[in-house]
Amino acid sequence: MLETAPLPKDDRSVAPIAANHPDANWSMPTGDYANLRYSSLDQINAHNVSTLRQVWSFSTGVLRGHQGNPLAIDGTLYVHTPFPNYVYALDMDEGEVKWVYQPRMDPSTIPVMCCDTVNRGVAYEDGVLFLYQSDTTLTALDAKTGKELWKAVNGDPKRGQTGTNAPIVINGKVIVGLSGSEFGVRGHITAYAADTGKRLWRAHATGPDGDILFDPQKTMSLGKPVGRDSSLKTWTGDQWKIGGGTAWGWFSYDPDLDLLYYGTANPSTWNAVQRAGPDGKAIDQKWTMSIIARNPTTGMAAWAYQMTPFDEWSYDGVNEMILADIDVEGRERKVLVHFDKNGIAYTLDRATGEPLVAAKFLEATNWTSGVSLDRASRNYGRPAVVASRSPFLNGSDINTKDICPSSSGAKNQGPAAYSKLTGLFYVPVNALCMDYEPFRVTYTPGQPYVGAVLSMFPPQGQTTRGSFIAWDAAQGRAVWEAPEDFPVWSGALATAGSIVCFGTVDGYLKCLDQKDGKALFKYKTPSGIVGNVMTYAHKGKQYLAVLSGLGGWVGIGMAAGLTNPTDGLGMVGATADLQRRTSLGGALVVFALP
């Protein structure tokens, strides 16, 4: 590991930050193309963060889950909300509103948004903001005035297609995904021209090669060409047309390799028995539950790696791909690190997609005994399924007990962070297991296509439901762990000040020492935090900011007024005590040193 840089001895002595500091702005939803969520700002550091104080806050006027984070660009904060997707431009001094954009959307979109009405943020390039609305409208706004420049419609909410992910802008192209696997939506990502909104290409997750933009000979998987109809061969009949594989998480990009990276979600329906092959056996159902690398100009896939073939547990693969250069077995490698909902942390060669490390980051993970990394084995890269935790093998209408992790994942979409000081990854963890009972369901466009009843609970012998860990991606092991009462849904921030910060669903902003996880700062915000911590500099001073507003899947009980323990696909029962710890809200909370 790299040594932590020395910090100022006088915790009250802070040097002003130059206006042209490279990290004064936070101009991308993920901080940078590599999704590191790391800032070189160090005015706030491990010695003085305990004196941090709230300097101002801003109410968004909207309830439900406030995911993502604002952008900070040249004196302005751009803040987004859940449905109805307001965008505010705020002056950085005290949060005065410069302009507000309020799109008009049909409220009938709300019932087809699985797991809350969240939005993960706006993107920016060359004076233009890009908002991806819940109804799948991609809107370009003048960043100075909020004026609409163009709109493009990416899907149809009447068929269960919705928009929740933050766009990414690469070389004049705005790229967005699609949500709705729980409605039988066939997933895709699409590129639009940033200046006009013209659609440039679309790549589906399932279907014929021309639709998924795979070249049978040039697109690779586990070091070999995928071959013709790599997706179609792994589906029965036309099920791929309602097969899921949506892309509602985060995007990253390597400019040197010119590759865009993202993950695809679970196959539809959740009842794997209905998705079996003609002989009643499991089939991979590519390319759901996969990491895919594409050329952002053409959309063509360079490689794909399927993490959970024939997913039986709804382990969406959409969590962020973090791009870092680390030493693996004595050799510096350009890697992609991914903490999947299935409980496995993957370290891949990001040029080829071949797995280098695959290890459980949630110790309780029991649906698999592990992933084979033996290149000579026919099971290379595949997880070995534990039969007793297989709803498919047990069959429809049978309640398979004590599967870990739950469908909410060992980690959900809240992004991890990487520190250039320590070489470690800092990961929000959910420690929930489940009982899972699949049942037969009929597909109807625009209606839920789930087919499973869930109950969720902590791992056996454990009372805490989450933690925050530091992870060594080269060794595949946790370096330290900080337990949490509830699942951790917030995205992390690591800085050159040797701190790592995140939020909790009962409303606390917390900062820890990167080296050992020692608690350094804790502050209670008005509502639960499912947003991502970010930092920026303004007039020589460093600030931390986070969206406070309970919701998302973890807070769906309170956000949507649900009380049955199996509602919210089992989450309501797992977090029923949240109502005693926090309440609904919607605010941006900003912190600085005295």
C-alpha positions, -999 to +999 in steps of 0.1 A: +000+000+000+011+036-006+020+057+025-004+084+036+010+119+029+019+140+060-008+164+072-006+198+088+003+196+125-018+227+135-054+216+129-066+253+128-040+263+102-054+260+067-039+274+036-063+290+011-070+270-020-060+285-054-089+293-077-073+273-104-068+242-083-076+211-105-102+198-080-119+231-072-148+220-093-168+187-092-180+187-128-190+151-133-215+130-114-188+105-105-160+131-100-140+119-130-142+094-158-125+067-137-152+069-111-125+072-083-146+097-063-113+110-050-103+147-045-068+161-042-082+189-019-067+185+016-077+217+035-102+195+054-081+166+067-078+139+093-064+164+119-092+191+116-123+174+102-136+170+138-142+208+137-163+207+105-196+226+108-227+231+087-225+265+069-258+264+050-285+241+036-311+243+009-345+226+008-353+211-025-391+211-019-393+174-029-395+143-007-384+107-015-349+094-023-323+120-030-296+099-047-265+112-066-248+145-058-247+181-070-222+194-095-199+223-085-188+244-114-172+279-113-192+293-084-225+275-091-239+243-075-263+224-097-288+204-076-313+178-089-342+161-072-362+129-075-394+130-096-405+155-107-368+161-114-363+198-106-329+213-113-316+242-092-286+264-100-274+278-066-249+304-058-221+288-037-220+316-011-253+310+007-274+288-017-293+317-034-313+304-064-300+316-097-325+296-117-347+266-114-359+242-141-392+223-135-400+198-162-436+187-168-441+150-165-470+127-163-474+114-127-484+080-141-446+075-145-443+071-107-460+037-103-436+022-129-405+034-111-392+004-092-378+010-058-386+048-055-386+078-078-349+085-077-326+104-101-288+100-098-277+134-112-271+157-141-241+158-164-222+189-178-201+198-207-192+231-224-218+252-207-246+227-211-264+206-184-279+172-193-309+160-173-322+125-178-358+126-166-379+099-149-400+096-181-368+089-201-367+124-217-331+136-221-330+174-218-302+198-225-302+230-205-281+262-208-261+261-176-262+299-172-299+304-176-317+270-173-332+275-208-341+243-227-319+237-257-332+203-269-350+172-258-349+135-269-372+107-257-353+075-249-382+052-238-418+047-230-430+047-194-463+030-204-441-001-211-423+002-178-393+021-192-380+048-170-348+069-165-329+071-132-292+070-141-268+100-145-257+106-181-220+105-191-207+129-218-178+116-239-164+134-270-196+152-277-219+122-270-244+120-242-249+084-231-278+071-210-292+038-200-327+025-191-345+013-160-372-013-157-360-049-155-388-055-129-413-046-157-399-069-184-380-041-201-353-051-226-323-030-215-302-008-237-278+022-236-280+050-262-257+078-274-271+112-284-252+141-300-245+166-273-252+196-296-284+185-312-299+155-294-298+133-325-296+096-317-263+082-328-264+045-317-282+021-294-268-011-279-292-036-263-282-062-237-301-091-253-309-101-288-292-106-322-256-094-328-268-063-347-289-052-318-264-057-290-235-044-312-213-074-307-188-086-334-187-124-332-150-125-339-137-092-323-159-090-292-142-110-265-153-128-233-128-145-210-101-142-236-121-158-265-143-144-292-180-146-282-191-162-315-222-156-335-255-149-317-238-151-282-270-137-266-297-155-286-282-189-280-287-185-243-324-177-243-355-198-250-376-186-278-384-149-277-379-144-240-349-121-247-374-095-259-386-091-223-353-102-208-342-073-186-306-064-185-313-027-181-285-002-174-295+021-146-262+025-127-229+044-133-207+047-164-169+051-165-145+057-194-108+051-201-096+077-227-064+058-234-082+026-243-112+046-256-136+023-238-168+030-220-177+006-191-210-002-175-230-030-160-263-047-169-291-057-146-309-089-137-329-109-163-367-109-161-387-125-145-372-131-110-387-166-112-358-184-129-379-215-134-398-196-161-366-187-178-351-222-180-340-238-213-362-262-233-348-291-213-355-274-180-319-266-173-302-233-164-290-212-194-268-181-191-291-155-206-265-132-219-258-104-216-277-097-185-257-094-152-226-084-172-199-059-174-196-046-209-168-024-225-178-004-256-163+021-280-182+053-272-181+065-308-196+034-324-211+016-295-194-017-306-185-040-277-148-048-271-155-073-244-181-086-220-179-106-187-210-121-172-208-122-134-239-141-125-250-164-154-287-174-152-292-150-122-318-165-098-315-139-070-319-105-089-283-095-083-282-064-106-248-059-121-251-021-124-228-009-097-200+014-107-167+003-124-137+020-108-107+023-131-073+023-113-037+013-119-026-011-091+000-037-084-014-072-089+010-101-082+041-079-086+030-062-118+012-029-123-020-035-140-047-013-156-077-027-137-114-023-134-127-029-098-164-037-093-182-045-061-212-065-073-246-069-056-239-106-056-213-102-028-182-106-050-155-080-055-140-083-090-107-070-102-105-073-140-080-064-166-099-035-181-083-039-216-094-075-219-121-081-193-103-111-178-108-116-141-076-113-120-092-114-085-127-124-074-134-125-037-163-122-013-164-087+002-195-096+023-183-125+045-219-139+048-222-145+010-234-181+007-252-185-026-218-194-042-187-211-029-166-188-051-155-179-087-131-201-106-100-183-119-084-214-134-080-205-171-078-242-180-111-250-164-144-250-183-158-231-153-133-203-157-148-170-145-180-186-134-194-188-098-201-222-083-238-222-071-246-237-037-276-259-044-293-253-011-294-215-019-308-220-054-345-210-059-343-225-094-332-259-082-358-258-053-385-247-077-415-224-079-437-219-048-409-232-026-394-207-001-356-210-002-343-199+032-313-178+043-297-167+010-269-141+014-268-114+002-304-104-004-316-091-037-308-056-025-272-066-028-241-068-006-237-033-021-263-013-040-257+016-064-241+040-038-205+043-053-173+032-036-143+055-036-106+049-043-078+067-025-045+076-042-030+079-007-036+044+004-043+024-027-075+011-010-111+011-021-137+024+004-170+005+001-205+010+015-219-025+024-253-039+029-255-069+053-289-084+045-299-119+037-333-132+025-359-159+021-369-161-015-401-177-029-406-175-067-440-179-083-453-179-119-461-145-133-475-134-167-459-106-187-482-076-194-465-044-208-462-017-181-471-041-153-446-056-127-429-088-140-413-100-108-427-133-096-411-136-062-419-129-025-390-119-003-382-114+034-350-098+044-330-099+076-294-096+089-270-126+086-273-153+112-258-143+145-255-106+134-276-076+145-260-049+123-273-046+088-244-028+071-208-017+073-182+005+056-150-013+046-115-006+032-107-031+005-074-043-010-084-051-046-051-068-054-053-092-025-091-095-024-095-088+013-109-062+037-082-042+055-107-027+081-144-026+087-167-001+105-201-017+114-233+002+108-268-004+122-284-001+088-274-009+052-252+018+038-267+033+007-246+065+003-217+070-020-183+075-006-157+103-010-120+100-004-096+130-003-060+138-001-067+149+035-067+112+045-104+112+052-132+091+037-168+103+041-202+087+036-238+090+048-261+067+067-298+060+061-306+073+096-292+106+086-255+110+096-227+123+076-196+105+088-159+109+081-133+082+090-095+080+088-085+062+056-057+042+073-076+025+101-113+035+099-112+055+131-143+077+134-133+114+131-166+133+125-204+127+127-232+151+120-270+144+120-287+158+088-325+164+085-332+131+068-317+098+059-288+100+034-289+079+002-269+105-018-232+107-025-207+129-006-188+153-028-163+182-022-153+214-040-135+247-033-148+282-034-130+315-026-101+296-012-121+273+011-129+237+008-165+224+013-182+191+017-218+186+005-243+158+006-280+154-003-302+144+026-335+128+017-345+093+027-358+069+000-345+045-026-351+008-021-337+009+015-362+036+025-391+026+003-413+018+033-413+054+046-410+070+011-441+052-003-460+046+029-457+008+029-461-013+061-464-050+051-430-066+059-428-083+025-436-050+007-408-033-012-396-068-022-389-075+015-371-043+024-400-028+045-396-055+072-358-053+071-357-015+079-390-010+098-372+007+127-359+035+104-391+055+113-378+059+148-344+072+137-352+097+109-380+112+087-385+121+051-370+152+037-351+168+008-321+191+013-286+199+003-264+203+033-230+221+030-201+219+054-168+237+059-142+243+086-148+273+110 
